[in-house]
């Protein structure tokens, strides 16, 4: 996701830096650029790339697309990129990343949101931008959306078409309903997104998870409609083809997943409001057990 945005922002004429811990990726981008493929096109963007955030200096907008388990360490790098007016934007999956950022960076000029764009890595420096969808951003706190507008303007130039909204938490939870229902089920079964919805047995589990997560969102005072979410999930899976959900990509590679900010985040939120979450608890335990199996 970060590679796609960086390449597309560079193609739009922005001065873009990728900051990444992988020297191999940095060397690849520096020498060959970033190749972004989609169903009907291939482009090569040429952002600058470095492993040393301190070498970049202050930026206008710093965008975080790291996995949840790397949010805190990435935030420390963002400290080196911040100037007086730097906007920090998180478009990461799940619930809780922005809270971690606020602990490290404070809340000033912190913007967060959610996107339905989807990408996967084909090879080093090659990304498949397989899906384009809605993007929502908003201020982490307060009613002033000027920093969110700054971030949104960057996204608009890349074709990501964001919406600035004061109910960004609701939008994040709407996607969390989708993710909590489809990501662990794909990871545990090995089924790609299109195959997930093909049997009634899997559809029942997915819809049960979606309804449970929606009830938790409602217990937090968020306006999330379970029937609308389930219809959205059905439509998403029906049109997904052979795309691999992100958690399935992680388990295939035996990487740590983002279960802590997906289903486990739903469980924690449910505990805070006294809302039962047996299905999300089950998914959390099963994914955690799968991760442990790789090292035991």
N, C-alpha and C positions, 0 to 999 in steps of 0.2 A: 504494500500500500504506500509506504513511504517512498519507495523507488519510483512508482508510477507518478505520484504527485510531484516529486522532485524533477523528473524528466519533463513532465508536461509543463511545469512552471518555468523551467529553463527554456523550453521551446516557445513559451509565451513572452520571453524577453526579460525575465527576472534574473537577478544575480543570486544563484542558488548554491548552497553548500549542503552536501550530505555529510553528517557526522556519524561514523559507525565504528564499532570496535574491530571489525574484520579488515585487516590490512589487505587480504586477497581481494575483497570486494572494492576497497578504495583504489587499489592499483588497477583493477579491471575497468572501473568507471573512469578513472583518470586517462587511461590509454585508449579505451574503446567507446566510452559513453555508456548510457543505459538504453537497452533495446526494449521498447514497450510494444507488445503485440496485442491485437484484439481480433475479433472475428473477421474484420474486413480491412485491416491496415497494420502497418508496422512502421514505427518511428524510432529515431534515436535521439534522445536528449543528452545534452552534455553539461550537467551540473558539475561543479567542482566537488571534490571529495577529500575527506581527511579523517584521520583517527584522533586528531588533536583539536578539540573544541576551542582551546585558547588561541589557536592560530587564526581563527575566523574573525574574532572581534564582535562588537555589538551588531545585532540584526534587527530588522523591523518586525519580523514574525518568526517565531520558533515553533515548528510543528512536531509533535511527538506521535510516532506510530510504532513504538516499541511494544513488545509483549508485556503483559501486566507485571510479570516478575522482575522486569528490568526498569520499571517506572522510576523507582527511587534513585537508582544509579544514573539513569538518563537525566533526571532532574538536576543532579549535581553538575552534569555537563552543561545543562542549560544556563546555570549560573554564570558560566564563562561567556555565554552568548548575549547576555542581557545588558541592554542599555537603559536609559531612563524611560524610554517610550516603547520598549520591546513588548509585543503581545505574545503570550504563550498559549498555543492552541493544542488541545488533546482531542484526537479523533479515534482514540483507542477503543477496543471492544470492551464490553462489560461495565460493571458498576464499581466505582471505588478508586479508579486511577486519578481522577481529578482531586479527590481528597488527599491522596498521597502527594500529588504535586503541590497542593496548598500547604502541606506540612513542611515541605522543603523550600518552596519559593514564595510562600505567602499568597494572598488572594488578589493582589494588585495586578491588573491587566491579565488575569487568568481567564481564558475562554475554553469551553469544552463543548463537546457535541457528539454526533453519531452520523455515520454514513452507511449507505447501502451499496456503495461501490464494492466490488470484490476483485481481488488479485491473487495470483499465485506465482511462485518462483519456478521458472522452467530450468534455469541454469544460472551460474554466476553472472550477474549483470543483465539477465534476460527475465522480463516479467510479463506474464499474461494478464492484461487488464480485461478480465472476462465479463464483468458486469458493471453497468452504470445505473445508479439509482439516486434516491433523494439524499441530501445532506442537511443536517440541522445543527446550528451553532447558537450559543448564547453565553452571556456573562456567568461566571461561576457564582457570583453573588451581586446583589444590588439590581437596580432597574436600568442603569446606564448601559446601553448596548453599543456604545461607540467603538469599543475595542472588538466586540464581536463583528461589527460592520467592517473593521479593518481586516480581520481575518477572512471574512466572507468575500471581500473584494479580491483578495489574492486567489481564493478558490474559483471565483467567477471567471477570472482570466484564463484558467486552465480547463474550463468547461465543466466544472463539478457542480455548478448551479445550486449553491446553498441557500437555505432559508434561515434568517435570523429570527429567533423566537425567545420569548420570555419564559416559555414552558419547556425548556430544553430537557429538564429532568424527566418529564413525561415522555418525550420522544426517545430518550435513552432507554427508558424502561419498556417502551414499545418494542424496541429491537431486542432488549433483554428477554422478552417473552419468546421471540423467534429463536434467539440463540440458546436459551435454556432448554428449549424443546427439541431442537434439531442437532446441536453440536455434540452433546454427549451420546445421543442415540446413534449418530453416524460413527463416532469414534469407537463405540463399543461393538457395533455390528460390522464395521468396514464398508457400509453401504454409502455410495455417493449420494449427492443431494437429490438427484432425480429418482433414484431407487427407493429412497426413504419412504415416500408416500404411496408406494405401489400396492401395499397390502393393508388390509383393514386392521390387522394386529398391530403393526407399527404405527398406523395412523391414530389408533386409540391411545397408545402411549404418548405420542407427540401431543395430541390434543389435551390429554390429561395434564401433562407438564405445562402446557400453555395456559390452561385455566387456573392451575395452582399459582403460577407466577403472576397472573393477572390479579388474582385475589390479594396477593401480597402487595402489588402496586396500589391497589385500591385502599388497602389498609394504611398505606403511607399518605393517602389523600390525593393520589394521582388519578386522572381521568383516563383509564384504559379500558376499552370495551373488549371482552373476551371473544365475542362472536366475530367482531371485525378482525381481531388478531388471528383467529383460527382460519378465517377465509384468506387472509393475507399469506399465512403459512402454506395453505394448500396451493395457492396460486404460485408462490415462490418455488415450491418443490416441483410443481408440474412443469415449470419452465426452466428448471435448473440444469437439465441434461446431465452430463457426466462430471460436472464440477465437484471438487472435493471440498467439503466444509473445512474451516481452518483447524478445528480440533482433530479431525481425521488426518489432516496433513501432519499435525504434531505427533499423533500416536503412531502413524506409519513410520515416522522418522525416529520414534522413541525419544521425543523431546518432552520436556515438562509442558503441560497444557495450561490454559488459562481458566481452569475450573474454579479457581478461587475468586475470580471476579465475574463468573457466570452463575452456575448453580449454587455454589457456596455463598455467593453474595445474596442470592435470594433467600437462602436458609437464614443467614444472619439478620436480614431485614425482617423475615418472618418472626424470628425470635424477639426482635425489638418491639413488635406489635402484638405478640401473642397469637400469631397466625401459623397453623400447622403447615409443614412443608415436607410430607413424607416422600413424595416422588423426587423432589429436588435433593433431599437428603440421600436418597438411594443413588441418584446419578453421581453425586459428589463422592460417596463412598466407593462406588464401583470404579470411577476414573482414578481415584487416589490409589485403589488397590492395583489397577492396571499399571500405573506409574511405578509403584513399588516392585512389581514383578520384574521390571527391567533390571533391577539392581539386587534382587534377592535370588 
